[in-house]
Amino acid sequence: MPRFARLFEAAADTLNAYYQAVADSSIDTVMSLWIDEEFATCICADGTHLHGLDSIRAGLAKQLAGQPVSIEPLDIRVYDSLGTVVYAIAEAHQPADPAGIPRMIFTTYVMVHERGEWRIAHIHASEMPDETAGAFAAKLRHGQGPLH
């Protein structure tokens, strides 16, 4: 089974590369992590639906140019099978501008194994309501874990 363990660790490498590319505002690197298929989709935290690689590139480029952000995963749930990994993550999005207001986002990443590499096929992000974000942060501060 070590072969499978490494296979799924590589999906985490893709996710980490995505976080770094977003922090660097590198749209080319972000797009290099997506599956090479037009069925790729992205639903942004603001509700924008992006369908197809051209739409995803344009939408994410606009977001990265307008509001650079670093993403910190706070709680990660992983569901995997041979060829597909789904990450359900509670994230803190910290704007690069120190005066910016951080946001708490629930994000689901669907990754598929394509030609020997893990690629993003779908992202769905939703902003946490203020009450949920506050309760989530309080549980983290008290060491209870975010979902207990």
Long-range contacts (C-beta under 8 A, 24 or more apart in sequence): 4-82, 7-113, 8-78, 8-80, 8-85, 10-117, 10-118, 11-80, 11-85, 11-87, 11-111, 11-113, 11-118, 13-118, 14-111, 14-117, 14-118, 14-119, 14-120, 15-87, 15-109, 15-111, 18-109, 18-120, 19-70, 19-71, 19-73, 22-64, 22-69, 22-70, 22-71, 23-68, 23-69, 23-70, 23-71, 25-64, 25-65, 25-68, 26-64, 27-57, 27-60, 27-61, 27-64, 30-60, 30-64, 31-56, 31-57, 31-60, 33-119, 33-120, 34-119, 34-120, 34-121, 35-112, 35-114, 35-119, 35-120, 35-121, 36-114, 36-119, 37-121, 39-121, 40-120, 40-121, 40-122, 41-121, 41-122, 41-123, 42-122, 42-123, 42-124, 43-123, 43-124, 43-125, 43-126, 44-125, 45-93, 45-103, 45-105, 45-107, 45-125, 45-126, 45-127, 46-127, 67-95, 67-100, 68-95, 68-96, 68-97, 69-93, 69-94, 69-95, 69-96, 70-94, 70-96, 74-136, 74-140, 74-146, 75-145, 75-146, 75-147, 82-113, 83-112, 83-113, 84-110, 84-111, 84-112, 84-113, 85-110, 85-111, 85-118, 86-110, 86-111, 87-111, 90-128, 90-136, 90-146, 103-127, 103-128, 104-128, 104-132, 104-133, 104-136, 104-137
